[in-house]
Amino acid sequence: MRSARTWTGGLGTAAGALATALFLGLTTAPAAPAAPAPAARTAPPVAPAPATAYGAERAPAPGATVASGRTGSTGTGSAGHGATAAATAPAAATTPAAVNGRLKVCGTKLCNQYGKPVQLRGMSTHGLQWYGRCVTPGSLDALAGDWRADVLRVSLYVQEGGYETDPRRYTDLVHSVIEQATARGMYAIVDWHMLSPGDPYHNLSRAKTFFTEIAQRHRGKTNLLYEIANEPSGVSWSRIKGYAEELIPVIRAHDPNTPVLVGTRAWSSLGVSEGADESEVVANPVNAANIMYTFHFYASSHRDAYLATLSRAADRLPVFVTEFGTQNYAGEGDDDFAMAQRYLDLMAAKKISWVNWNFSDDHRTGAVFKTGTCANNGPWAGTAPLKPAGVWVRDRIRTPDDFPTG
């Protein structure tokens, strides 16, 4: 998300006594800020009109849906105060991570252990340094069981009071949340949430240290993805590519199998927000295997040119939408559900995995929970604690998955 957003992520108690003790020690501070998140980005929220014509853009498939998989109706109630959704959590053998196993990039798709393309759908935490209290055993039970999410994106800000202030604390915190997602059968995206400065090289040394430990500690897991640069900005694609080609071998030395997600130019817009498009990535891809490129959009700000870019890119590149919202580029303002649905229809038709921003109670409209929910430890399940954007995205995450196994 752009710097105008406050990323609300949370943390949960880790499975096992040691991880639980660690979690309790880490969630005591800091509390969510009363002030707004960092200042808005200076770049234009909507791309300038590119020289390339967008007349040939592919329209999203109307009414596209995801085929049968999980079952369950969309509920409207809520669990009691502080209650969990454990009773509705899926059986271990039917969780997304159990059914699909280790993921791998195959062509332009993300494929499961059977070599079949899949689409994952889920939520991103906000910044762990601000909204850790929104990720608890109860909230994650609700996400896995009531929402039926496939994936949790664990957003670790590097600056803005995050990782750089206490690398040990925040690395342990990410470990804890990974264990929580794993225990509930969800995939976990480890999001290196670099934002400002926008040059990923600024944090290359930190990224090497962080991902070395993450890869060493979790290489035996089959439910992870590594997102190595959230939203690069103000730098060329060749510089982002160079960063990726320095960092990926460090990760592969310890974990040769987990897919890596590479951020793209101009706040992961595939360059559109700086007047470019996907062609620069197509012409000069990262020299590494088992990788995908990320795309972020906010429906109220990012209109047809962005949608067309995503459509074209997905035909030539493996793309994962690791962040989107139904509001403007700052994650606030009115929801544009109609435009967002056009994106979702396209992503369903092309099996592009997606993650919504964000699983918190931040005051902005993009946070799914009503303000005060996290401070009160719930309730988490059902629609009662949700803002309109939360109700909307929960309904779409809950629709049955299509996870082919034959």
C-alpha positions as CSV (number, residue, x, y, z in Angstrom):
1,M,0.0,0.0,0.0
2,R,1.0,3.6,-0.5
3,S,2.4,5.5,2.4
4,A,-1.0,7.2,3.0
5,R,-2.3,3.8,4.2
6,T,-1.7,2.5,7.6
7,W,-1.1,-1.2,7.1
8,T,-3.0,-3.1,9.8
9,G,-1.5,-6.4,10.3
10,G,-1.7,-8.5,13.4
11,L,0.0,-11.3,15.1
12,G,-1.2,-14.4,16.8
13,T,0.0,-16.6,19.5
14,A,2.3,-19.2,18.0
15,A,1.6,-22.9,18.2
16,G,3.4,-24.5,21.1
17,A,4.4,-23.2,24.5
18,L,7.6,-21.5,23.3
19,A,5.9,-19.7,20.5
20,T,3.0,-18.7,22.7
21,A,5.4,-17.2,25.3
22,L,7.1,-15.3,22.5
23,F,3.8,-14.0,21.1
24,L,2.7,-12.7,24.5
25,G,6.0,-10.9,24.9
26,L,5.8,-9.3,21.5
27,T,2.2,-8.1,21.5
28,T,2.5,-5.7,24.5
29,A,3.8,-2.8,22.4
30,P,3.4,-0.7,20.5
31,A,-0.3,0.1,20.5
32,A,-2.1,1.2,17.4
33,P,-1.5,4.9,16.7
34,A,-4.2,7.4,17.1
35,A,-2.7,9.5,14.4
36,P,-3.0,8.7,10.7
37,A,-0.5,6.6,9.0
38,P,2.5,8.1,7.2
39,A,2.0,10.9,4.7
40,A,0.7,10.2,1.3
41,R,3.0,9.4,-1.6
42,T,3.9,12.2,-3.9
43,A,3.5,10.3,-7.2
44,P,0.2,10.6,-9.0
45,P,-2.3,8.0,-7.9
46,V,-3.5,7.5,-11.5
47,A,-1.2,6.9,-14.3
48,P,-0.6,9.6,-17.0
49,A,-2.1,8.6,-20.3
50,P,0.5,6.2,-21.8
51,A,1.6,6.5,-25.4
52,T,0.5,3.0,-25.9
53,A,-3.2,2.7,-26.8
54,Y,-5.3,0.7,-24.5
55,G,-8.1,0.1,-27.1
56,A,-7.0,-3.5,-27.5
57,E,-7.4,-4.3,-23.8
58,R,-9.2,-7.5,-23.0
59,A,-12.5,-7.1,-21.2
60,P,-12.9,-9.1,-18.0
61,A,-15.0,-12.2,-18.3
62,P,-18.5,-11.2,-17.3
63,G,-19.9,-13.2,-14.4
64,A,-16.8,-15.4,-14.0
65,T,-17.0,-17.5,-10.9
66,V,-14.7,-19.9,-9.1
67,A,-15.8,-23.6,-9.4
68,S,-16.9,-25.8,-6.5
69,G,-14.5,-26.6,-3.6
70,R,-15.2,-25.6,-0.1
71,T,-18.9,-25.4,0.9
72,G,-20.8,-23.1,3.2
73,S,-23.2,-20.3,3.1
74,T,-22.5,-16.6,3.7
75,G,-23.3,-16.0,7.3
76,T,-24.6,-12.8,8.8
77,G,-24.2,-13.4,12.5
78,S,-21.1,-13.0,14.7
79,A,-19.4,-14.9,17.3
80,G,-19.7,-13.6,20.9
81,H,-17.4,-11.1,22.4
82,G,-13.9,-12.5,22.2
83,A,-15.1,-15.8,20.8
84,T,-13.3,-17.7,18.1
85,A,-14.5,-19.5,15.1
86,A,-12.8,-22.7,15.9
87,A,-15.9,-24.7,15.5
88,T,-16.2,-23.8,11.9
89,A,-12.5,-24.2,11.0
90,P,-12.0,-26.7,8.2
91,A,-10.7,-30.2,8.9
92,A,-6.9,-30.5,8.5
93,A,-7.2,-32.7,5.4
94,T,-9.3,-30.2,3.6
95,T,-7.5,-27.0,4.3
96,P,-6.1,-25.1,1.3
97,A,-2.5,-25.9,2.3
98,A,-3.2,-29.6,2.8
99,V,-5.1,-30.0,-0.5
100,N,-2.6,-28.2,-2.6
101,G,0.7,-28.8,-0.9
102,R,3.8,-27.1,-2.0
103,L,3.0,-24.5,-4.8
104,K,5.2,-24.0,-7.8
105,V,5.1,-21.6,-10.8
106,C,4.2,-23.4,-14.0
107,G,4.2,-21.2,-17.0
108,T,2.1,-18.1,-16.2
109,K,0.2,-19.9,-13.4
110,L,0.6,-20.8,-9.8
111,C,0.2,-24.6,-9.6
112,N,-0.4,-27.0,-6.8
113,Q,1.4,-30.3,-5.9
114,Y,-0.6,-32.0,-8.7
115,G,0.6,-29.5,-11.3
116,K,-2.8,-27.9,-11.6
117,P,-3.3,-24.1,-11.7
118,V,-5.0,-22.7,-8.6
119,Q,-6.2,-19.3,-7.4
120,L,-5.6,-18.4,-3.8
121,R,-7.7,-15.7,-2.1
122,G,-7.1,-14.1,1.3
123,M,-6.2,-11.1,3.4
124,S,-3.2,-9.0,4.3
125,T,-2.4,-7.9,7.7
126,H,-1.7,-4.2,8.3
127,G,1.8,-3.2,9.6
128,L,2.7,-5.5,12.5
129,Q,4.2,-2.6,14.4
130,W,0.8,-0.9,14.5
131,Y,-1.9,-3.5,14.4
132,G,-0.4,-6.6,16.0
133,R,-3.4,-6.9,18.3
134,C,-5.7,-7.5,15.2
135,V,-4.0,-10.9,14.6
136,T,-5.0,-13.2,17.5
137,P,-6.0,-16.8,17.8
138,G,-9.6,-15.7,17.6
139,S,-9.2,-13.5,14.5
140,L,-7.1,-16.1,12.7
141,D,-9.6,-18.8,13.6
142,A,-12.3,-16.6,12.0
143,L,-10.2,-15.9,8.9
144,A,-9.5,-19.6,8.3
145,G,-12.9,-21.0,9.4
146,D,-15.5,-18.3,9.0
147,W,-14.0,-16.4,6.1
148,R,-12.5,-19.7,4.6
149,A,-9.4,-17.8,3.5
150,D,-6.6,-19.6,1.6
151,V,-3.8,-17.3,2.4
152,L,-2.6,-14.7,4.9
153,R,-0.1,-12.0,3.9
154,V,2.1,-11.1,6.8
155,S,3.1,-7.5,6.3
156,L,6.4,-6.5,7.9
157,Y,7.2,-2.9,7.3
158,V,10.9,-2.2,7.1
159,Q,10.8,1.5,7.9
160,E,8.0,3.5,9.6
161,G,8.7,2.0,13.0
162,G,9.0,-1.5,11.7
163,Y,11.9,-4.0,11.2
164,E,14.8,-1.6,11.2
165,T,13.9,-0.4,14.8
166,D,14.3,-3.9,16.3
167,P,15.2,-6.7,13.8
168,R,15.2,-9.4,16.4
169,R,11.7,-8.6,17.7
170,Y,10.1,-8.3,14.3
171,T,11.8,-11.4,12.9
172,D,10.5,-13.4,15.8
173,L,7.1,-11.8,15.3
174,V,6.9,-12.9,11.7
175,H,8.0,-16.4,12.8
176,S,5.0,-16.4,15.2
177,V,2.5,-15.4,12.6
178,I,3.8,-18.0,10.1
179,E,3.2,-20.7,12.7
180,Q,-0.3,-19.4,13.4
181,A,-1.2,-19.5,9.7
182,T,0.4,-22.9,9.3
183,A,-1.6,-24.3,12.2
184,R,-4.8,-23.3,10.5
185,G,-4.0,-24.7,7.1
186,M,-3.5,-21.4,5.3
187,Y,-0.7,-20.3,3.1
188,A,1.5,-17.4,4.4
189,I,3.1,-14.7,2.2
190,V,6.1,-13.2,4.0
191,D,5.8,-9.6,2.9
192,W,9.0,-7.5,3.1
193,H,7.0,-4.3,3.1
194,M,9.5,-1.8,1.8
195,L,7.7,1.4,0.9
196,S,9.8,4.6,1.6
197,P,12.4,4.9,0.4
198,G,11.2,3.3,-2.8
199,D,14.5,1.9,-3.9
200,P,14.7,-1.7,-2.8
201,Y,18.5,-1.6,-2.7
202,H,18.3,0.7,0.3
203,N,17.2,-2.3,2.4
204,L,19.1,-5.1,0.5
205,S,21.5,-5.9,3.4
206,R,18.5,-6.0,5.8
207,A,16.5,-8.2,3.4
208,K,19.4,-10.7,3.1
209,T,19.6,-11.0,6.9
210,F,15.9,-11.3,7.4
211,F,15.2,-13.8,4.5
212,T,18.2,-15.9,5.4
213,E,16.7,-16.6,8.8
214,I,13.2,-17.0,7.6
215,A,14.3,-19.4,4.9
216,Q,16.5,-21.4,7.3
217,R,13.8,-21.7,9.9
218,H,10.8,-22.5,7.6
219,R,12.3,-24.3,4.6
220,G,10.6,-27.5,5.5
221,K,7.2,-25.9,5.2
222,T,5.1,-26.2,2.1
223,N,2.8,-23.3,2.6
224,L,5.0,-20.3,2.2
225,L,5.6,-17.6,-0.4
226,Y,8.3,-14.9,-0.1
227,E,7.4,-11.4,-1.3
228,I,10.7,-9.6,-1.4
229,A,9.8,-6.0,-2.3
230,N,6.3,-4.7,-1.5
231,E,6.1,-1.5,-3.6
232,P,9.2,-0.2,-5.3
233,S,8.9,3.4,-6.6
234,G,11.0,6.1,-8.2
235,V,13.4,3.5,-9.7
236,S,13.7,1.7,-13.0
237,W,12.6,-1.8,-13.6
238,S,16.2,-2.8,-14.3
239,R,17.2,-1.7,-10.8
240,I,14.3,-3.7,-9.2
241,K,15.4,-6.7,-11.3
242,G,19.0,-6.3,-10.1
243,Y,17.9,-6.3,-6.5
244,A,15.8,-9.4,-7.0
245,E,18.8,-11.2,-8.7
246,E,21.0,-10.4,-5.7
247,L,18.5,-11.4,-3.1
248,I,16.9,-14.5,-4.6
249,P,20.1,-16.6,-4.6
250,V,20.5,-15.8,-0.9
251,I,17.0,-17.3,-0.3
252,R,17.6,-20.2,-2.6
253,A,20.8,-21.2,-0.7
254,H,18.5,-22.2,2.2
255,D,15.1,-22.8,0.6
256,P,15.3,-23.8,-3.0
257,N,11.6,-24.6,-3.4
258,T,9.4,-21.8,-2.1
259,P,8.0,-19.4,-4.7
260,V,9.3,-15.8,-4.7
261,L,7.1,-12.8,-5.5
262,V,8.9,-9.9,-7.0
263,G,7.5,-6.3,-6.7
264,T,7.2,-4.3,-9.9
265,R,7.9,-0.7,-10.9
266,A,5.7,2.2,-9.6
267,W,4.2,0.8,-6.5
268,S,3.8,-2.7,-8.0
269,S,1.6,-1.4,-10.8
270,L,3.8,-3.1,-13.5
271,G,4.9,0.5,-14.2
272,V,1.5,2.0,-15.0
273,S,1.6,4.6,-12.3
274,E,4.8,6.0,-13.9
275,G,3.6,5.9,-17.5
276,A,5.0,2.5,-18.4
277,D,3.4,-1.0,-18.7
278,E,4.2,-4.7,-18.4
279,S,6.3,-4.8,-21.6
280,E,9.5,-3.8,-19.8
281,V,9.2,-6.9,-17.6
282,V,8.3,-9.2,-20.5
283,A,11.4,-7.9,-22.4
284,N,13.7,-8.2,-19.4
285,P,12.5,-10.8,-16.9
286,V,14.2,-11.7,-13.6
287,N,16.8,-14.4,-14.2
288,A,15.4,-16.9,-11.7
289,A,13.0,-19.8,-11.7
290,N,9.8,-20.3,-9.7
291,I,9.0,-16.6,-9.3
292,M,6.0,-14.4,-9.9
293,Y,5.5,-10.7,-10.4
294,T,3.2,-8.6,-8.1
295,F,0.5,-6.2,-9.1
296,H,-1.4,-3.9,-6.7
297,F,-4.6,-2.0,-7.5
298,Y,-7.1,0.2,-5.7
299,A,-10.4,0.1,-7.6
300,S,-11.5,3.7,-7.1
301,S,-8.2,5.1,-8.4
302,H,-6.9,2.5,-10.8
303,R,-9.3,2.2,-13.7
304,D,-9.3,0.7,-17.2
305,A,-5.6,1.2,-18.1
306,Y,-4.6,-0.8,-15.0
307,L,-7.1,-3.5,-15.6
308,A,-6.0,-3.8,-19.2
309,T,-2.4,-4.1,-18.1
310,L,-3.2,-6.8,-15.6
311,S,-5.1,-8.7,-18.3
312,R,-2.3,-8.5,-20.8
313,A,0.4,-9.2,-18.3
314,A,-1.3,-12.4,-17.0
315,D,-1.1,-13.9,-20.5
316,R,2.7,-13.5,-20.6
317,L,3.9,-13.4,-17.0
318,P,3.1,-15.2,-13.8
319,V,1.3,-12.5,-11.7
320,F,0.1,-12.5,-8.1
321,V,-2.1,-9.6,-6.9
322,T,-0.6,-9.4,-3.4
323,E,-2.6,-6.3,-2.5
324,F,-5.8,-4.6,-3.6
325,G,-8.6,-2.5,-2.2
326,T,-12.0,-1.3,-3.2
327,Q,-11.2,2.3,-2.3
328,N,-8.8,4.9,-3.6
329,Y,-5.0,4.4,-3.7
330,A,-4.7,5.5,0.0
331,G,-7.1,2.7,1.1
332,E,-9.7,5.2,2.1
333,G,-12.7,7.1,0.7
334,D,-15.8,5.5,-1.0
335,D,-15.8,1.9,-2.1
336,D,-16.1,1.2,-5.8
337,F,-17.4,-2.3,-5.6
338,A,-18.4,-2.4,-9.3
339,M,-14.9,-1.7,-10.5
340,A,-13.4,-4.0,-8.0
341,Q,-15.7,-6.8,-9.2
342,R,-14.4,-6.3,-12.7
343,Y,-11.0,-7.0,-11.4
344,L,-12.2,-10.1,-9.5
345,D,-14.0,-11.5,-12.5
346,L,-10.8,-11.1,-14.6
347,M,-8.7,-12.7,-11.8
348,A,-11.1,-15.6,-11.5
349,A,-11.1,-16.2,-15.2
350,K,-7.3,-16.2,-15.4
351,K,-6.7,-17.8,-12.1
352,I,-4.7,-14.9,-10.7
353,S,-4.4,-15.2,-6.9
354,W,-5.2,-12.2,-4.8
355,V,-5.0,-10.7,-1.3
356,N,-7.1,-7.8,0.0
357,W,-5.8,-4.9,2.1
358,N,-6.3,-5.1,5.1
359,F,-7.2,-7.3,8.1
360,S,-7.4,-4.6,10.8
361,D,-9.6,-2.0,12.5
362,D,-7.8,1.1,11.1
363,H,-10.1,4.1,10.7
364,R,-9.8,4.0,6.9
365,T,-12.5,2.3,4.9
366,G,-10.1,-0.2,3.6
367,A,-9.7,-1.9,7.0
368,V,-12.2,-4.7,7.2
369,F,-13.1,-4.4,10.9
370,K,-15.0,-1.5,12.6
371,T,-12.8,0.7,14.7
372,G,-12.3,-0.7,18.2
373,T,-12.8,-4.4,17.3
374,C,-9.2,-5.3,17.8
375,A,-8.9,-3.4,21.1
376,N,-11.9,-5.3,22.3
377,N,-10.6,-8.6,21.1
378,G,-13.5,-9.2,18.8
379,P,-16.0,-10.3,18.0
380,W,-14.3,-11.6,14.8
381,A,-16.7,-13.9,13.0
382,G,-19.7,-13.1,10.9
383,T,-20.5,-9.7,9.4
384,A,-21.5,-7.7,12.5
385,P,-17.9,-6.4,13.2
386,L,-17.2,-5.6,9.6
387,K,-17.2,-2.4,7.6
388,P,-18.9,-2.5,4.1
389,A,-15.6,-3.4,2.4
390,G,-15.1,-6.2,4.9
391,V,-18.6,-7.6,4.2
392,W,-17.9,-7.4,0.5
393,V,-14.5,-9.1,0.5
394,R,-15.5,-11.8,3.0
395,D,-18.4,-12.8,0.8
396,R,-16.0,-13.3,-2.1
397,I,-13.4,-15.1,-0.2
398,R,-16.0,-17.5,1.1
399,T,-17.2,-18.6,-2.3
400,P,-16.0,-22.2,-3.0
401,D,-12.4,-22.7,-4.2
402,D,-11.4,-24.7,-7.3
403,F,-8.5,-26.8,-6.3
404,P,-8.1,-29.6,-8.9
405,T,-6.4,-32.7,-7.7
406,G,-6.8,-35.1,-10.6
